[in-house]
Amino acid sequence: MIQIDLSGKSVLITGGTKGIGLASAMKLAKAGAATYLTYKWGSVDLDELSDKFMDEGASVRPVFIQADVSVPEDTKLVMETIKQKEDKLHMFISNVGFAQSPKSLEDYKKRSLYKTLDYSTWPLVDYTQSAKKTFGVYPDRVIAISSDGPDHFYKGYDYVAASKSLLEFFSKYMSVHLFEEGSRVNAIRFGIVKTESFKLMFGDEFFDFMEKEGFDESMFLSPEECADSVFAMCSGLMDAMNGQIINVDYGFPYQDNAMMRFMRLKK
């Protein structure tokens, strides 16, 4: 195995205290990177989480920043906090996602779409621009965390699919704009990941159903496996890739049909 040393590098991960964000932060911190993680108030025990980083072999404790990615003042606070300790933000991972789950077309509301884009799409652009304003340069690597919503149908996933489609669109075009700046922008599209957000949207019943269909937990992506992909993109070994939508999953060739069958049985 090639040992990657990220000492002297800094990384900002929005929504970095849970799920894929936390697993990615842990992986990067163990390689020596200084990690800055945003979170919403009351979402996690920060002292306990900080100790966990050190127990897992991180050389530097993470810096937690309470921030709402949809609030410009919070974005400025995040960058100013990092600026106090770092000369440059080397990596930015846009991980926060939020979306309402409509049951029918009548549930479509313009304000719901805008709110979803505020949380799940625009931070990729906003935080990247803010990094340039604060440090004078763009991050070396910008990674958008996406899902396979844009290419597959999941009931109730309407706003997620819309926001992730636009997220991927921006990542492609940003990669062209930032190429001459020496930055690499890519999106990683993860399949089914057993996280809190997935459970909130589909419930534990979905996993019970999939197990009855013959799929055990080893066939779902774990946050740690997702973190391996994020780490690979941050390591420097994948810098030939730019503007790519990278698919990571175990491949459910009939997952759309399985999801629809599950929703019908749930009724």
C-alpha atoms as one frame of an Amber mdcrd trajectory, in Angstrom:
protein
   0.000   0.000   0.000   1.182   3.513  -0.803   1.288   5.628   2.346  -0.138
   9.073   1.666   1.102  11.885   3.899  -1.216  14.907   3.956   0.618  16.733
   6.718   0.526  20.474   6.104  -2.687  20.183   4.111  -6.055  21.536   5.225
  -9.527  20.300   4.338 -13.000  21.732   4.874 -15.920  19.298   4.936 -19.446
  20.640   5.245 -21.590  18.348   7.353 -18.404  16.697   8.565 -19.581  15.315
  11.893 -21.785  12.490  10.613 -22.002   9.825   7.926 -19.852  10.171   4.819
 -18.489  13.542   5.950 -17.250  12.192   9.268 -15.764   9.039   7.777 -13.923
  11.138   5.172 -12.654  13.546   7.821 -11.362  10.675   9.910  -9.529   9.165
   6.942  -7.916  12.465   5.979  -7.010  13.338   9.575  -5.242  10.007  10.050
  -3.112  10.902   7.030  -2.090  14.140   8.724  -4.497  16.687   7.244  -5.917
  19.492   9.377  -9.680  19.010   9.257 -12.334  21.720   9.552 -15.855  20.385
   9.915 -19.116  22.297   9.839 -22.127  21.140  11.800 -25.529  22.346  12.952
 -26.158  23.103  16.623 -26.796  20.148  18.897 -26.204  17.513  16.235 -23.271
  15.762  17.923 -21.161  15.578  21.108 -18.088  17.518  19.959 -15.786  16.589
  22.853 -16.495  12.904  22.414 -16.010  13.152  18.665 -12.735  15.047  19.040
 -11.422  12.333  21.352 -12.433   9.711  18.815 -10.239  11.357  16.183  -7.232
  11.132  18.477  -8.045   7.556  19.456  -8.150   6.638  15.760  -4.666   8.029
  15.162  -5.221  11.594  13.975  -2.219  13.820  14.648  -4.310  16.986  15.053
  -7.729  17.422  16.596 -10.475  18.524  14.195 -11.847  22.056  14.320 -15.635
  22.148  14.526 -17.464  25.181  13.157 -21.158  25.674  13.765 -22.524  26.884
  10.446 -25.557  26.750   8.192 -24.366  26.372   4.601 -27.330  28.395   3.321
 -26.393  31.488   5.380 -23.769  33.799   3.780 -22.659  35.169   7.162 -21.904
  31.632   8.334 -19.875  30.960   5.196 -17.747  34.018   5.944 -17.301  32.847
   9.545 -16.118  29.428   8.370 -13.468  30.917   6.096 -12.289  33.407   8.711
 -11.939  30.604  11.260  -9.779  28.563   8.906  -7.757  31.647   7.958  -6.704
  32.072  11.582  -4.717  28.832  11.356  -4.062  28.175   7.679  -2.422  30.054
   4.804  -4.472  28.080   2.308  -7.480  25.793   2.112  -6.168  22.844   0.091
  -9.297  20.687  -0.135 -13.018  21.377  -0.001 -15.633  18.618   0.176 -19.209
  19.759  -0.331 -21.154  17.152   1.574 -24.257  18.748   3.093 -27.577  17.735
   1.602 -31.187  18.507   2.461 -34.417  17.885   0.578 -38.097  17.502   1.251
 -39.770  14.287   0.188 -42.926  14.975  -1.871 -45.589  12.291  -2.135 -47.222
  13.608  -5.309 -46.920  16.347  -7.905 -49.240  18.495  -5.804 -46.493  18.627
  -3.175 -44.120  20.442  -5.536 -43.446  23.923  -4.169 -41.044  26.471  -5.609
 -39.816  27.479  -2.146 -39.033  23.827  -1.375 -36.918  23.591  -4.510 -35.064
  26.791  -3.674 -34.411  25.611  -0.127 -33.082  22.301  -1.424 -30.733  24.064
  -3.840 -29.568  26.377  -1.038 -28.411  23.384   0.977 -27.556  20.688  -1.558
 -26.214  22.565  -4.591 -25.141  26.168  -4.096 -22.609  25.568  -1.278 -20.314
  23.902  -3.834 -20.066  27.215  -5.677 -20.366  29.541  -2.696 -17.673  27.939
  -0.544 -15.286  27.599  -3.491 -15.703  31.283  -4.339 -15.334  32.236  -0.665
 -12.084  30.269  -0.406 -10.642  32.330  -3.272 -11.741  35.601  -1.654 -10.259
  34.583   1.697  -6.993  32.914   0.685  -6.370  34.408  -2.745  -6.413  30.987
  -4.426  -8.934  28.236  -5.013  -8.602  24.888  -3.222  -6.426  22.370  -5.043
  -9.249  19.841  -4.963 -12.981  20.430  -4.828 -15.228  17.402  -4.410 -19.011
  17.344  -4.668 -20.754  14.472  -2.885 -23.650  13.300  -5.046 -25.969  10.297
  -5.266 -27.393   8.231  -8.101 -30.682  10.127  -7.908 -30.157  11.893 -11.261
 -30.066   8.569 -13.154 -32.498   6.412 -11.170 -36.020   6.774  -9.902 -36.649
   6.679  -6.172 -40.076   7.602  -4.894 -39.881  10.805  -2.879 -36.410  11.582
  -4.253 -37.653  14.331  -6.581 -35.858  17.280  -5.005 -32.748  15.233  -4.234
 -32.475  14.218  -7.887 -32.970  17.813  -9.038 -30.393  19.259  -6.646 -27.802
  16.566  -7.352 -28.260  16.969 -11.106 -27.458  20.653 -10.803 -24.629  19.908
  -8.372 -23.011  17.634 -10.944 -23.631  20.186 -13.702 -21.794  22.869 -11.728
 -18.926  20.535 -10.850 -18.330  19.851 -14.551 -18.350  23.501 -15.545 -16.353
  24.611 -12.524 -13.668  22.121 -13.487 -13.176  24.010 -16.764 -13.129  27.440
 -15.118 -10.632  26.366 -12.450  -8.347  24.185 -14.566  -5.920  27.016 -15.320
  -5.894  27.827 -11.605  -4.455  24.384 -10.922  -7.604  23.091  -9.221  -9.378
  19.789  -9.838 -13.159  19.560  -9.452 -14.958  16.217  -9.459 -18.229  14.744
  -8.189 -18.519  11.358  -6.537 -21.896   9.695  -6.943 -22.548   7.118  -4.235
 -25.200   4.405  -4.464 -27.136   3.131  -1.456 -25.321   4.147   1.715 -26.657
   3.226   5.129 -26.590   6.668   6.745 -28.934   8.595   9.010 -30.173  10.742
   6.127 -31.043   7.671   4.038 -32.905   6.147   6.975 -34.821   9.375   7.536
 -36.012   9.360   3.943 -36.767   5.664   3.432 -36.886   4.219   6.940 -35.316
   1.099   8.420 -38.047  -0.903   6.671 -36.233  -0.512   3.372 -33.174  -2.340
   4.630 -35.372  -5.009   6.196 -37.045  -5.439   2.831 -33.746  -5.664   0.944
 -32.478  -8.287   3.371 -35.583 -10.363   2.705 -34.778 -10.050  -0.992 -31.358
 -11.576  -0.364 -29.178  -8.523   0.159 -27.254  -8.287   3.405 -25.533  -5.204
   4.791 -22.236  -6.083   3.147 -23.802  -5.211  -0.216 -24.627  -1.645   0.811
 -21.938   1.003   0.853 -20.713   2.023   4.278 -19.620   5.599   5.071 -16.082
   4.255   5.505 -16.072   2.798   1.977 -17.292   6.132   0.661 -14.473   7.796
   2.566 -11.948   5.622   0.728 -13.134   7.149  -2.555 -12.983  10.670  -1.173
  -9.476  10.021   0.134  -8.358   8.690  -3.248  -9.482  11.908  -4.907  -7.659
  13.982  -2.273  -4.454  11.947  -2.313  -2.958  13.481  -5.450  -2.818  10.128
  -7.213  -6.052  10.837  -9.126  -5.271  14.330 -10.369  -5.526  13.242 -13.994
  -9.283  13.216 -13.368 -11.074  16.546 -13.699 -14.724  17.325 -14.298 -15.677
  13.685 -13.813 -18.801  12.141 -12.303 -17.436   9.094 -10.516 -19.894   6.306
  -9.704 -19.248   4.225  -6.593 -21.612   1.393  -5.655 -21.994  -2.361  -5.569
 -24.363  -2.329  -8.521 -28.032  -3.098  -8.062 -29.128  -3.702 -11.667 -32.780
  -3.705 -10.667 -32.676  -1.241  -7.803 -35.362   0.986  -9.340 -37.821  -1.901
  -9.527 -36.843  -3.052  -6.046 -37.501   0.409  -4.656 -40.928   0.621  -6.292
 -41.883  -2.839  -5.066 -40.843  -1.862  -1.567 -42.956   1.291  -1.658 -46.011
  -0.653  -2.860 -45.589  -3.275  -0.142 -45.149  -0.549   2.449 -48.632   0.736
   1.639
